[in-house]
Amino acid sequence: MRKRKMYLSVEDIAELFGLSVSFAYRVVERMNADLASKNYYVILGRVPTRYVEDKIYGLKHVEQYLKEDKAV
C-alpha cells in the first residue's frame, strides 16, 4: 500500500500543473500566505496536499497525477 504524501513540494506543484519551477515557487508562496493568514503554521516550499485538493477546482486526488516513484 502506498503512503499518501502529506505535503507537496514546489517541484510537485510544477509537475502537477505544468508550470516552471520559478512560477511554482510563487504559487506555493501565495498558498502559504493564505494559510498563514488563517493562523496555520506553514512549511516554506511545501503545501499540504489536502489544501491543494480543496483549492484547485476539479482536482480530486493529487497522487494520480504524480509519478509512482515520487510518492513517499
Predicted model as a PDB file, atoms N, CA, C, CB and O in Angstrom, pLDDT in the B-factor column:
MODEL        1                                                                  
ATOM      1  N   MET A   1       0.834  -1.181   0.000  1.00 46.00           N  
ATOM      2  CA  MET A   1       0.000   0.000   0.000  1.00 46.00           C  
ATOM      3  C   MET A   1       0.882   1.248   0.000  1.00 46.00           C  
ATOM      4  CB  MET A   1      -0.951  -0.004   1.213  1.00 46.00           C  
ATOM      5  O   MET A   1       1.821   1.363   0.788  1.00 46.00           O  
ATOM      6  N   ARG A   2       0.565   2.165  -0.887  1.00 54.00           N  
ATOM      7  CA  ARG A   2       1.343   3.385  -0.997  1.00 54.00           C  
ATOM      8  C   ARG A   2       0.898   4.406   0.036  1.00 54.00           C  
ATOM      9  CB  ARG A   2       1.226   3.967  -2.399  1.00 54.00           C  
ATOM     10  O   ARG A   2      -0.299   4.625   0.223  1.00 54.00           O  
ATOM     11  N   LYS A   3       1.847   5.024   0.700  1.00 72.00           N  
ATOM     12  CA  LYS A   3       1.541   6.035   1.695  1.00 72.00           C  
ATOM     13  C   LYS A   3       1.241   7.365   1.006  1.00 72.00           C  
ATOM     14  CB  LYS A   3       2.707   6.187   2.693  1.00 72.00           C  
ATOM     15  O   LYS A   3       1.936   7.754   0.067  1.00 72.00           O  
ATOM     16  N   ARG A   4       0.227   8.044   1.465  1.00 74.00           N  
ATOM     17  CA  ARG A   4      -0.193   9.323   0.901  1.00 74.00           C  
ATOM     18  C   ARG A   4       0.793  10.419   1.306  1.00 74.00           C  
ATOM     19  CB  ARG A   4      -1.628   9.681   1.365  1.00 74.00           C  
ATOM     20  O   ARG A   4       1.214  10.494   2.460  1.00 74.00           O  
ATOM     21  N   LYS A   5       1.153  11.265   0.342  1.00 85.00           N  
ATOM     22  CA  LYS A   5       2.036  12.394   0.650  1.00 85.00           C  
ATOM     23  C   LYS A   5       1.240  13.437   1.431  1.00 85.00           C  
ATOM     24  CB  LYS A   5       2.640  13.015  -0.658  1.00 85.00           C  
ATOM     25  O   LYS A   5       0.153  13.837   1.015  1.00 85.00           O  
ATOM     26  N   MET A   6       1.781  13.868   2.547  1.00 91.00           N  
ATOM     27  CA  MET A   6       1.096  14.867   3.362  1.00 91.00           C  
ATOM     28  C   MET A   6       1.323  16.276   2.803  1.00 91.00           C  
ATOM     29  CB  MET A   6       1.578  14.789   4.823  1.00 91.00           C  
ATOM     30  O   MET A   6       0.440  17.131   2.875  1.00 91.00           O  
ATOM     31  N   TYR A   7       2.513  16.506   2.247  1.00 94.00           N  
ATOM     32  CA  TYR A   7       2.854  17.814   1.693  1.00 94.00           C  
ATOM     33  C   TYR A   7       3.361  17.659   0.267  1.00 94.00           C  
ATOM     34  CB  TYR A   7       3.911  18.520   2.566  1.00 94.00           C  
ATOM     35  O   TYR A   7       4.003  16.665  -0.071  1.00 94.00           O  
ATOM     36  N   LEU A   8       3.067  18.653  -0.567  1.00 93.00           N  
ATOM     37  CA  LEU A   8       3.594  18.700  -1.925  1.00 93.00           C  
ATOM     38  C   LEU A   8       4.708  19.734  -1.974  1.00 93.00           C  
ATOM     39  CB  LEU A   8       2.473  19.036  -2.957  1.00 93.00           C  
ATOM     40  O   LEU A   8       4.579  20.824  -1.417  1.00 93.00           O  
ATOM     41  N   SER A   9       5.783  19.394  -2.631  1.00 95.00           N  
ATOM     42  CA  SER A   9       6.906  20.320  -2.775  1.00 95.00           C  
ATOM     43  C   SER A   9       6.667  21.235  -3.972  1.00 95.00           C  
ATOM     44  CB  SER A   9       8.241  19.549  -2.936  1.00 95.00           C  
ATOM     45  O   SER A   9       5.715  21.052  -4.730  1.00 95.00           O  
ATOM     46  N   VAL A  10       7.531  22.201  -4.127  1.00 96.00           N  
ATOM     47  CA  VAL A  10       7.458  23.112  -5.278  1.00 96.00           C  
ATOM     48  C   VAL A  10       7.586  22.319  -6.576  1.00 96.00           C  
ATOM     49  CB  VAL A  10       8.567  24.200  -5.196  1.00 96.00           C  
ATOM     50  O   VAL A  10       6.890  22.598  -7.553  1.00 96.00           O  
ATOM     51  N   GLU A  11       8.470  21.342  -6.580  1.00 95.00           N  
ATOM     52  CA  GLU A  11       8.660  20.512  -7.776  1.00 95.00           C  
ATOM     53  C   GLU A  11       7.397  19.720  -8.104  1.00 95.00           C  
ATOM     54  CB  GLU A  11       9.845  19.551  -7.580  1.00 95.00           C  
ATOM     55  O   GLU A  11       7.047  19.561  -9.274  1.00 95.00           O  
ATOM     56  N   ASP A  12       6.708  19.219  -7.061  1.00 91.00           N  
ATOM     57  CA  ASP A  12       5.449  18.504  -7.279  1.00 91.00           C  
ATOM     58  C   ASP A  12       4.391  19.425  -7.885  1.00 91.00           C  
ATOM     59  CB  ASP A  12       4.937  17.909  -5.959  1.00 91.00           C  
ATOM     60  O   ASP A  12       3.670  19.032  -8.802  1.00 91.00           O  
ATOM     61  N   ILE A  13       4.304  20.643  -7.371  1.00 92.00           N  
ATOM     62  CA  ILE A  13       3.328  21.614  -7.892  1.00 92.00           C  
ATOM     63  C   ILE A  13       3.654  21.950  -9.340  1.00 92.00           C  
ATOM     64  CB  ILE A  13       3.314  22.905  -7.029  1.00 92.00           C  
ATOM     65  O   ILE A  13       2.751  22.035 -10.172  1.00 92.00           O  
ATOM     66  N   ALA A  14       4.925  22.142  -9.648  1.00 93.00           N  
ATOM     67  CA  ALA A  14       5.332  22.460 -11.019  1.00 93.00           C  
ATOM     68  C   ALA A  14       4.945  21.327 -11.964  1.00 93.00           C  
ATOM     69  CB  ALA A  14       6.854  22.720 -11.090  1.00 93.00           C  
ATOM     70  O   ALA A  14       4.417  21.574 -13.049  1.00 93.00           O  
ATOM     71  N   GLU A  15       5.205  20.090 -11.559  1.00 88.00           N  
ATOM     72  CA  GLU A  15       4.875  18.930 -12.395  1.00 88.00           C  
ATOM     73  C   GLU A  15       3.366  18.754 -12.518  1.00 88.00           C  
ATOM     74  CB  GLU A  15       5.507  17.654 -11.818  1.00 88.00           C  
ATOM     75  O   GLU A  15       2.855  18.485 -13.605  1.00 88.00           O  
ATOM     76  N   LEU A  16       2.664  18.903 -11.417  1.00 85.00           N  
ATOM     77  CA  LEU A  16       1.221  18.693 -11.384  1.00 85.00           C  
ATOM     78  C   LEU A  16       0.472  19.633 -12.319  1.00 85.00           C  
ATOM     79  CB  LEU A  16       0.709  18.866  -9.976  1.00 85.00           C  
ATOM     80  O   LEU A  16      -0.460  19.219 -13.008  1.00 85.00           O  
ATOM     81  N   PHE A  17       0.882  20.902 -12.343  1.00 86.00           N  
ATOM     82  CA  PHE A  17       0.176  21.901 -13.138  1.00 86.00           C  
ATOM     83  C   PHE A  17       0.906  22.302 -14.410  1.00 86.00           C  
ATOM     84  CB  PHE A  17      -0.066  23.113 -12.312  1.00 86.00           C  
ATOM     85  O   PHE A  17       0.434  23.163 -15.151  1.00 86.00           O  
ATOM     86  N   GLY A  18       2.056  21.685 -14.669  1.00 88.00           N  
ATOM     87  CA  GLY A  18       2.798  22.009 -15.876  1.00 88.00           C  
ATOM     88  C   GLY A  18       3.372  23.412 -15.853  1.00 88.00           C  
ATOM     89  O   GLY A  18       3.357  24.114 -16.865  1.00 88.00           O  
ATOM     90  N   LEU A  19       3.878  23.822 -14.696  1.00 91.00           N  
ATOM     91  CA  LEU A  19       4.440  25.163 -14.523  1.00 91.00           C  
ATOM     92  C   LEU A  19       5.958  25.086 -14.471  1.00 91.00           C  
ATOM     93  CB  LEU A  19       3.891  25.829 -13.241  1.00 91.00           C  
ATOM     94  O   LEU A  19       6.539  24.021 -14.259  1.00 91.00           O  
ATOM     95  N   SER A  20       6.586  26.238 -14.669  1.00 96.00           N  
ATOM     96  CA  SER A  20       8.023  26.299 -14.425  1.00 96.00           C  
ATOM     97  C   SER A  20       8.238  26.277 -12.909  1.00 96.00           C  
ATOM     98  CB  SER A  20       8.666  27.585 -15.081  1.00 96.00           C  
ATOM     99  O   SER A  20       7.344  26.645 -12.147  1.00 96.00           O  
ATOM    100  N   VAL A  21       9.396  25.856 -12.488  1.00 96.00           N  
ATOM    101  CA  VAL A  21       9.681  25.782 -11.060  1.00 96.00           C  
ATOM    102  C   VAL A  21       9.646  27.175 -10.431  1.00 96.00           C  
ATOM    103  CB  VAL A  21      11.047  25.121 -10.818  1.00 96.00           C  
ATOM    104  O   VAL A  21       9.189  27.331  -9.299  1.00 96.00           O  
ATOM    105  N   SER A  22      10.127  28.192 -11.161  1.00 95.00           N  
ATOM    106  CA  SER A  22      10.129  29.543 -10.599  1.00 95.00           C  
ATOM    107  C   SER A  22       8.704  30.056 -10.385  1.00 95.00           C  
ATOM    108  CB  SER A  22      10.901  30.500 -11.519  1.00 95.00           C  
ATOM    109  O   SER A  22       8.435  30.738  -9.395  1.00 95.00           O  
ATOM    110  N   PHE A  23       7.790  29.734 -11.303  1.00 96.00           N  
ATOM    111  CA  PHE A  23       6.401  30.166 -11.114  1.00 96.00           C  
ATOM    112  C   PHE A  23       5.730  29.333 -10.018  1.00 96.00           C  
ATOM    113  CB  PHE A  23       5.607  30.049 -12.441  1.00 96.00           C  
ATOM    114  O   PHE A  23       4.889  29.847  -9.280  1.00 96.00           O  
ATOM    115  N   ALA A  24       6.090  28.067  -9.909  1.00 95.00           N  
ATOM    116  CA  ALA A  24       5.537  27.211  -8.858  1.00 95.00           C  
ATOM    117  C   ALA A  24       5.921  27.748  -7.474  1.00 95.00           C  
ATOM    118  CB  ALA A  24       6.036  25.753  -9.028  1.00 95.00           C  
ATOM    119  O   ALA A  24       5.140  27.641  -6.528  1.00 95.00           O  
ATOM    120  N   TYR A  25       7.120  28.326  -7.356  1.00 96.00           N  
ATOM    121  CA  TYR A  25       7.509  28.952  -6.083  1.00 96.00           C  
ATOM    122  C   TYR A  25       6.536  30.068  -5.715  1.00 96.00           C  
ATOM    123  CB  TYR A  25       8.949  29.509  -6.167  1.00 96.00           C  
ATOM    124  O   TYR A  25       6.160  30.212  -4.552  1.00 96.00           O  
ATOM    125  N   ARG A  26       6.133  30.856  -6.708  1.00 95.00           N  
ATOM    126  CA  ARG A  26       5.168  31.936  -6.435  1.00 95.00           C  
ATOM    127  C   ARG A  26       3.814  31.382  -6.023  1.00 95.00           C  
ATOM    128  CB  ARG A  26       5.004  32.832  -7.667  1.00 95.00           C  
ATOM    129  O   ARG A  26       3.160  31.928  -5.135  1.00 95.00           O  
ATOM    130  N   VAL A  27       3.392  30.303  -6.662  1.00 93.00           N  
ATOM    131  CA  VAL A  27       2.113  29.676  -6.318  1.00 93.00           C  
ATOM    132  C   VAL A  27       2.148  29.163  -4.882  1.00 93.00           C  
ATOM    133  CB  VAL A  27       1.788  28.521  -7.294  1.00 93.00           C  
ATOM    134  O   VAL A  27       1.222  29.402  -4.108  1.00 93.00           O  
ATOM    135  N   VAL A  28       3.211  28.464  -4.536  1.00 96.00           N  
ATOM    136  CA  VAL A  28       3.355  27.934  -3.178  1.00 96.00           C  
ATOM    137  C   VAL A  28       3.436  29.068  -2.164  1.00 96.00           C  
ATOM    138  CB  VAL A  28       4.603  27.042  -3.076  1.00 96.00           C  
ATOM    139  O   VAL A  28       2.871  28.972  -1.075  1.00 96.00           O  
ATOM    140  N   GLU A  29       4.127  30.125  -2.513  1.00 96.00           N  
ATOM    141  CA  GLU A  29       4.225  31.286  -1.621  1.00 96.00           C  
ATOM    142  C   GLU A  29       2.846  31.880  -1.345  1.00 96.00           C  
ATOM    143  CB  GLU A  29       5.148  32.358  -2.231  1.00 96.00           C  
ATOM    144  O   GLU A  29       2.538  32.222  -0.203  1.00 96.00           O  
ATOM    145  N   ARG A  30       2.018  32.004  -2.376  1.00 95.00           N  
ATOM    146  CA  ARG A  30       0.657  32.542  -2.197  1.00 95.00           C  
ATOM    147  C   ARG A  30      -0.203  31.608  -1.356  1.00 95.00           C  
ATOM    148  CB  ARG A  30      -0.011  32.776  -3.561  1.00 95.00           C  
ATOM    149  O   ARG A  30      -0.972  32.060  -0.507  1.00 95.00           O  
ATOM    150  N   MET A  31      -0.072  30.306  -1.594  1.00 95.00           N  
ATOM    151  CA  MET A  31      -0.838  29.345  -0.803  1.00 95.00           C  
ATOM    152  C   MET A  31      -0.414  29.389   0.660  1.00 95.00           C  
ATOM    153  CB  MET A  31      -0.663  27.927  -1.364  1.00 95.00           C  
ATOM    154  O   MET A  31      -1.257  29.351   1.555  1.00 95.00           O  
ATOM    155  N   ASN A  32       0.891  29.470   0.903  1.00 96.00           N  
ATOM    156  CA  ASN A  32       1.387  29.558   2.277  1.00 96.00           C  
ATOM    157  C   ASN A  32       0.954  30.852   2.949  1.00 96.00           C  
ATOM    158  CB  ASN A  32       2.905  29.449   2.299  1.00 96.00           C  
ATOM    159  O   ASN A  32       0.665  30.855   4.146  1.00 96.00           O  
ATOM    160  N   ALA A  33       0.903  31.951   2.203  1.00 96.00           N  
ATOM    161  CA  ALA A  33       0.437  33.221   2.766  1.00 96.00           C  
ATOM    162  C   ALA A  33      -1.033  33.116   3.160  1.00 96.00           C  
ATOM    163  CB  ALA A  33       0.641  34.373   1.755  1.00 96.00           C  
ATOM    164  O   ALA A  33      -1.439  33.642   4.197  1.00 96.00           O  
ATOM    165  N   ASP A  34      -1.825  32.444   2.342  1.00 95.00           N  
ATOM    166  CA  ASP A  34      -3.234  32.244   2.662  1.00 95.00           C  
ATOM    167  C   ASP A  34      -3.390  31.414   3.927  1.00 95.00           C  
ATOM    168  CB  ASP A  34      -3.957  31.569   1.496  1.00 95.00           C  
ATOM    169  O   ASP A  34      -4.205  31.738   4.791  1.00 95.00           O  
ATOM    170  N   LEU A  35      -2.612  30.345   4.037  1.00 96.00           N  
ATOM    171  CA  LEU A  35      -2.663  29.508   5.237  1.00 96.00           C  
ATOM    172  C   LEU A  35      -2.202  30.283   6.476  1.00 96.00           C  
ATOM    173  CB  LEU A  35      -1.795  28.255   5.047  1.00 96.00           C  
ATOM    174  O   LEU A  35      -2.801  30.165   7.545  1.00 96.00           O  
ATOM    175  N   ALA A  36      -1.146  31.066   6.328  1.00 96.00           N  
ATOM    176  CA  ALA A  36      -0.634  31.849   7.463  1.00 96.00           C  
ATOM    177  C   ALA A  36      -1.652  32.882   7.919  1.00 96.00           C  
ATOM    178  CB  ALA A  36       0.681  32.545   7.089  1.00 96.00           C  
ATOM    179  O   ALA A  36      -1.770  33.149   9.115  1.00 96.00           O  
ATOM    180  N   SER A  37      -2.391  33.469   6.977  1.00 97.00           N  
ATOM    181  CA  SER A  37      -3.410  34.463   7.347  1.00 97.00           C  
ATOM    182  C   SER A  37      -4.553  33.824   8.136  1.00 97.00           C  
ATOM    183  CB  SER A  37      -3.966  35.151   6.090  1.00 97.00           C  
ATOM    184  O   SER A  37      -5.292  34.516   8.835  1.00 97.00           O  
ATOM    185  N   LYS A  38      -4.694  32.502   8.022  1.00 95.00           N  
ATOM    186  CA  LYS A  38      -5.713  31.764   8.771  1.00 95.00           C  
ATOM    187  C   LYS A  38      -5.127  31.150  10.040  1.00 95.00           C  
ATOM    188  CB  LYS A  38      -6.331  30.669   7.894  1.00 95.00           C  
ATOM    189  O   LYS A  38      -5.738  30.280  10.661  1.00 95.00           O  
ATOM    190  N   ASN A  39      -3.935  31.614  10.415  1.00 96.00           N  
ATOM    191  CA  ASN A  39      -3.232  31.199  11.627  1.00 96.00           C  
ATOM    192  C   ASN A  39      -2.787  29.736  11.619  1.00 96.00           C  
ATOM    193  CB  ASN A  39      -4.108  31.435  12.810  1.00 96.00           C  
ATOM    194  O   ASN A  39      -2.716  29.104  12.673  1.00 96.00           O  
ATOM    195  N   TYR A  40      -2.488  29.202  10.445  1.00 95.00           N  
ATOM    196  CA  TYR A  40      -1.888  27.879  10.349  1.00 95.00           C  
ATOM    197  C   TYR A  40      -0.378  28.040  10.264  1.00 95.00           C  
ATOM    198  CB  TYR A  40      -2.439  27.097   9.120  1.00 95.00           C  
ATOM    199  O   TYR A  40       0.121  29.026   9.723  1.00 95.00           O  
ATOM    200  N   TYR A  41       0.344  27.067  10.801  1.00 94.00           N  
ATOM    201  CA  TYR A  41       1.785  27.031  10.616  1.00 94.00           C  
ATOM    202  C   TYR A  41       2.065  26.557   9.201  1.00 94.00           C  
ATOM    203  CB  TYR A  41       2.473  26.110  11.668  1.00 94.00           C  
ATOM    204  O   TYR A  41       1.365  25.686   8.686  1.00 94.00           O  
ATOM    205  N   VAL A  42       3.079  27.121   8.574  1.00 94.00           N  
ATOM    206  CA  VAL A  42       3.411  26.739   7.203  1.00 94.00           C  
ATOM    207  C   VAL A  42       4.852  26.245   7.145  1.00 94.00           C  
ATOM    208  CB  VAL A  42       3.203  27.929   6.231  1.00 94.00           C  
ATOM    209  O   VAL A  42       5.693  26.625   7.960  1.00 94.00           O  
ATOM    210  N   ILE A  43       5.111  25.399   6.175  1.00 94.00           N  
ATOM    211  CA  ILE A  43       6.462  24.926   5.892  1.00 94.00           C  
ATOM    212  C   ILE A  43       6.847  25.542   4.563  1.00 94.00           C  
ATOM    213  CB  ILE A  43       6.552  23.341   5.859  1.00 94.00           C  
ATOM    214  O   ILE A  43       6.216  25.262   3.544  1.00 94.00           O  
ATOM    215  N   LEU A  44       7.868  26.371   4.560  1.00 93.00           N  
ATOM    216  CA  LEU A  44       8.266  27.055   3.339  1.00 93.00           C  
ATOM    217  C   LEU A  44       8.663  26.053   2.263  1.00 93.00           C  
ATOM    218  CB  LEU A  44       9.420  28.017   3.617  1.00 93.00           C  
ATOM    219  O   LEU A  44       9.405  25.105   2.521  1.00 93.00           O  
ATOM    220  N   GLY A  45       8.162  26.275   1.064  1.00 93.00           N  
ATOM    221  CA  GLY A  45       8.480  25.395  -0.050  1.00 93.00           C  
ATOM    222  C   GLY A  45       7.595  24.165  -0.151  1.00 93.00           C  
ATOM    223  O   GLY A  45       7.788  23.330  -1.035  1.00 93.00           O  
ATOM    224  N   ARG A  46       6.619  24.045   0.752  1.00 96.00           N  
ATOM    225  CA  ARG A  46       5.710  22.899   0.744  1.00 96.00           C  
ATOM    226  C   ARG A  46       4.289  23.378   1.061  1.00 96.00           C  
ATOM    227  CB  ARG A  46       6.172  21.813   1.771  1.00 96.00           C  
ATOM    228  O   ARG A  46       4.082  24.376   1.752  1.00 96.00           O  
ATOM    229  N   VAL A  47       3.316  22.621   0.523  1.00 96.00           N  
ATOM    230  CA  VAL A  47       1.910  22.935   0.741  1.00 96.00           C  
ATOM    231  C   VAL A  47       1.195  21.635   1.099  1.00 96.00           C  
ATOM    232  CB  VAL A  47       1.268  23.615  -0.523  1.00 96.00           C  
ATOM    233  O   VAL A  47       1.462  20.600   0.488  1.00 96.00           O  
ATOM    234  N   PRO A  48       0.293  21.672   2.073  1.00 94.00           N  
ATOM    235  CA  PRO A  48      -0.449  20.456   2.402  1.00 94.00           C  
ATOM    236  C   PRO A  48      -1.249  19.941   1.198  1.00 94.00           C  
ATOM    237  CB  PRO A  48      -1.389  20.718   3.584  1.00 94.00           C  
ATOM    238  O   PRO A  48      -1.901  20.719   0.501  1.00 94.00           O  
ATOM    239  N   THR A  49      -1.195  18.652   0.966  1.00 90.00           N  
ATOM    240  CA  THR A  49      -1.890  18.037  -0.161  1.00 90.00           C  
ATOM    241  C   THR A  49      -3.389  18.304  -0.094  1.00 90.00           C  
ATOM    242  CB  THR A  49      -1.625  16.532  -0.193  1.00 90.00           C  
ATOM    243  O   THR A  49      -4.005  18.620  -1.112  1.00 90.00           O  
ATOM    244  N   ARG A  50      -3.970  18.184   1.060  1.00 89.00           N  
ATOM    245  CA  ARG A  50      -5.408  18.403   1.217  1.00 89.00           C  
ATOM    246  C   ARG A  50      -5.794  19.837   0.850  1.00 89.00           C  
ATOM    247  CB  ARG A  50      -5.839  18.095   2.658  1.00 89.00           C  
ATOM    248  O   ARG A  50      -6.841  20.058   0.241  1.00 89.00           O  
ATOM    249  N   TYR A  51      -4.964  20.805   1.212  1.00 92.00           N  
ATOM    250  CA  TYR A  51      -5.236  22.202   0.874  1.00 92.00           C  
ATOM    251  C   TYR A  51      -5.258  22.385  -0.647  1.00 92.00           C  
ATOM    252  CB  TYR A  51      -4.178  23.134   1.515  1.00 92.00           C  
ATOM    253  O   TYR A  51      -6.136  23.067  -1.176  1.00 92.00           O  
ATOM    254  N   VAL A  52      -4.301  21.782  -1.346  1.00 89.00           N  
ATOM    255  CA  VAL A  52      -4.246  21.880  -2.811  1.00 89.00           C  
ATOM    256  C   VAL A  52      -5.485  21.230  -3.420  1.00 89.00           C  
ATOM    257  CB  VAL A  52      -2.957  21.211  -3.363  1.00 89.00           C  
ATOM    258  O   VAL A  52      -6.088  21.781  -4.340  1.00 89.00           O  
ATOM    259  N   GLU A  53      -5.860  20.066  -2.909  1.00 82.00           N  
ATOM    260  CA  GLU A  53      -7.056  19.387  -3.417  1.00 82.00           C  
ATOM    261  C   GLU A  53      -8.303  20.227  -3.229  1.00 82.00           C  
ATOM    262  CB  GLU A  53      -7.235  18.047  -2.729  1.00 82.00           C  
ATOM    263  O   GLU A  53      -9.171  20.254  -4.101  1.00 82.00           O  
ATOM    264  N   ASP A  54      -8.404  20.917  -2.096  1.00 84.00           N  
ATOM    265  CA  ASP A  54      -9.583  21.733  -1.814  1.00 84.00           C  
ATOM    266  C   ASP A  54      -9.608  23.026  -2.613  1.00 84.00           C  
ATOM    267  CB  ASP A  54      -9.647  22.051  -0.346  1.00 84.00           C  
ATOM    268  O   ASP A  54     -10.680  23.505  -2.982  1.00 84.00           O  
ATOM    269  N   LYS A  55      -8.440  23.596  -2.883  1.00 84.00           N  
ATOM    270  CA  LYS A  55      -8.376  24.905  -3.533  1.00 84.00           C  
ATOM    271  C   LYS A  55      -8.423  24.871  -5.046  1.00 84.00           C  
ATOM    272  CB  LYS A  55      -7.148  25.593  -3.118  1.00 84.00           C  
ATOM    273  O   LYS A  55      -8.845  25.848  -5.665  1.00 84.00           O  
ATOM    274  N   ILE A  56      -8.006  23.783  -5.658  1.00 80.00           N  
ATOM    275  CA  ILE A  56      -7.950  23.705  -7.114  1.00 80.00           C  
ATOM    276  C   ILE A  56      -9.210  23.006  -7.617  1.00 80.00           C  
ATOM    277  CB  ILE A  56      -6.667  22.953  -7.588  1.00 80.00           C  
ATOM    278  O   ILE A  56      -9.454  21.843  -7.295  1.00 80.00           O  
ATOM    279  N   TYR A  57      -9.997  23.710  -8.398  1.00 68.00           N  
ATOM    280  CA  TYR A  57     -11.260  23.180  -8.918  1.00 68.00           C  
ATOM    281  C   TYR A  57     -11.018  21.944  -9.783  1.00 68.00           C  
ATOM    282  CB  TYR A  57     -12.001  24.257  -9.729  1.00 68.00           C  
ATOM    283  O   TYR A  57     -10.153  21.946 -10.660  1.00 68.00           O  
ATOM    284  N   GLY A  58     -11.791  20.893  -9.525  1.00 63.00           N  
ATOM    285  CA  GLY A  58     -11.722  19.691 -10.335  1.00 63.00           C  
ATOM    286  C   GLY A  58     -10.600  18.738  -9.988  1.00 63.00           C  
ATOM    287  O   GLY A  58     -10.441  17.712 -10.649  1.00 63.00           O  
ATOM    288  N   LEU A  59      -9.823  19.046  -8.976  1.00 65.00           N  
ATOM    289  CA  LEU A  59      -8.690  18.191  -8.610  1.00 65.00           C  
ATOM    290  C   LEU A  59      -9.087  17.350  -7.405  1.00 65.00           C  
ATOM    291  CB  LEU A  59      -7.410  19.042  -8.300  1.00 65.00           C  
ATOM    292  O   LEU A  59      -9.162  17.857  -6.286  1.00 65.00           O  
ATOM    293  N   LYS A  60      -9.339  16.084  -7.629  1.00 63.00           N  
ATOM    294  CA  LYS A  60      -9.815  15.214  -6.552  1.00 63.00           C  
ATOM    295  C   LYS A  60      -8.677  14.548  -5.797  1.00 63.00           C  
ATOM    296  CB  LYS A  60     -10.737  14.157  -7.109  1.00 63.00           C  
ATOM    297  O   LYS A  60      -8.600  14.651  -4.572  1.00 63.00           O  
ATOM    298  N   HIS A  61      -7.796  13.869  -6.512  1.00 61.00           N  
ATOM    299  CA  HIS A  61      -6.704  13.134  -5.870  1.00 61.00           C  
ATOM    300  C   HIS A  61      -5.407  13.488  -6.571  1.00 61.00           C  
ATOM    301  CB  HIS A  61      -6.952  11.594  -5.908  1.00 61.00           C  
ATOM    302  O   HIS A  61      -5.167  13.079  -7.707  1.00 61.00           O  
ATOM    303  N   VAL A  62      -4.587  14.240  -5.892  1.00 63.00           N  
ATOM    304  CA  VAL A  62      -3.340  14.728  -6.447  1.00 63.00           C  
ATOM    305  C   VAL A  62      -2.404  13.586  -6.809  1.00 63.00           C  
ATOM    306  CB  VAL A  62      -2.665  15.663  -5.469  1.00 63.00           C  
ATOM    307  O   VAL A  62      -1.689  13.674  -7.808  1.00 63.00           O  
ATOM    308  N   GLU A  63      -2.391  12.518  -6.022  1.00 58.00           N  
ATOM    309  CA  GLU A  63      -1.448  11.422  -6.238  1.00 58.00           C  
ATOM    310  C   GLU A  63      -1.559  10.805  -7.627  1.00 58.00           C  
ATOM    311  CB  GLU A  63      -1.661  10.356  -5.199  1.00 58.00           C  
ATOM    312  O   GLU A  63      -0.554  10.365  -8.186  1.00 58.00           O  
ATOM    313  N   GLN A  64      -2.770  10.766  -8.196  1.00 62.00           N  
ATOM    314  CA  GLN A  64      -2.910  10.137  -9.512  1.00 62.00           C  
ATOM    315  C   GLN A  64      -2.171  10.906 -10.583  1.00 62.00           C  
ATOM    316  CB  GLN A  64      -4.371  10.018  -9.889  1.00 62.00           C  
ATOM    317  O   GLN A  64      -1.871  10.348 -11.638  1.00 62.00           O  
ATOM    318  N   TYR A  65      -1.866  12.172 -10.344  1.00 60.00           N  
ATOM    319  CA  TYR A  65      -1.135  12.983 -11.312  1.00 60.00           C  
ATOM    320  C   TYR A  65       0.373  12.905 -11.125  1.00 60.00           C  
ATOM    321  CB  TYR A  65      -1.580  14.416 -11.217  1.00 60.00           C  
ATOM    322  O   TYR A  65       1.137  13.263 -12.022  1.00 60.00           O  
ATOM    323  N   LEU A  66       0.794  12.438  -9.964  1.00 58.00           N  
ATOM    324  CA  LEU A  66       2.228  12.349  -9.683  1.00 58.00           C  
ATOM    325  C   LEU A  66       2.750  10.986 -10.076  1.00 58.00           C  
ATOM    326  CB  LEU A  66       2.518  12.623  -8.199  1.00 58.00           C  
ATOM    327  O   LEU A  66       2.008  10.003 -10.068  1.00 58.00           O  
ATOM    328  N   LYS A  67       4.007  10.924 -10.415  1.00 54.00           N  
ATOM    329  CA  LYS A  67       4.628   9.647 -10.797  1.00 54.00           C  
ATOM    330  C   LYS A  67       4.751   8.739  -9.575  1.00 54.00           C  
ATOM    331  CB  LYS A  67       6.027   9.883 -11.436  1.00 54.00           C  
ATOM    332  O   LYS A  67       4.905   9.204  -8.446  1.00 54.00           O  
ATOM    333  N   GLU A  68       4.680   7.453  -9.825  1.00 52.00           N  
ATOM    334  CA  GLU A  68       4.766   6.471  -8.753  1.00 52.00           C  
ATOM    335  C   GLU A  68       6.069   6.580  -7.970  1.00 52.00           C  
ATOM    336  CB  GLU A  68       4.628   5.079  -9.319  1.00 52.00           C  
ATOM    337  O   GLU A  68       6.062   6.436  -6.747  1.00 52.00           O  
ATOM    338  N   ASP A  69       7.190   6.833  -8.652  1.00 51.00           N  
ATOM    339  CA  ASP A  69       8.480   6.855  -7.973  1.00 51.00           C  
ATOM    340  C   ASP A  69       8.681   8.074  -7.092  1.00 51.00           C  
ATOM    341  CB  ASP A  69       9.577   6.790  -8.977  1.00 51.00           C  
ATOM    342  O   ASP A  69       9.631   8.105  -6.310  1.00 51.00           O  
ATOM    343  N   LYS A  70       7.807   9.098  -7.192  1.00 53.00           N  
ATOM    344  CA  LYS A  70       7.945  10.275  -6.349  1.00 53.00           C  
ATOM    345  C   LYS A  70       7.145  10.153  -5.063  1.00 53.00           C  
ATOM    346  CB  LYS A  70       7.514  11.505  -7.105  1.00 53.00           C  
ATOM    347  O   LYS A  70       7.333  10.961  -4.153  1.00 53.00           O  
ATOM    348  N   ALA A  71       6.263   9.176  -4.957  1.00 46.00           N  
ATOM    349  CA  ALA A  71       5.426   9.021  -3.777  1.00 46.00           C  
ATOM    350  C   ALA A  71       6.274   8.594  -2.581  1.00 46.00           C  
ATOM    351  CB  ALA A  71       4.308   7.996  -4.038  1.00 46.00           C  
ATOM    352  O   ALA A  71       7.180   7.767  -2.679  1.00 46.00           O  
ATOM    353  N   VAL A  72       5.933   9.199  -1.462  1.00 45.00           N  
ATOM    354  CA  VAL A  72       6.651   8.869  -0.222  1.00 45.00           C  
ATOM    355  C   VAL A  72       5.641   8.465   0.820  1.00 45.00           C  
ATOM    356  CB  VAL A  72       7.514  10.066   0.282  1.00 45.00           C  
ATOM    357  O   VAL A  72       6.013   8.143   1.948  1.00 45.00           O  
TER     358      VAL A  72                                                      
ENDMDL                                                                          
END                                                                             
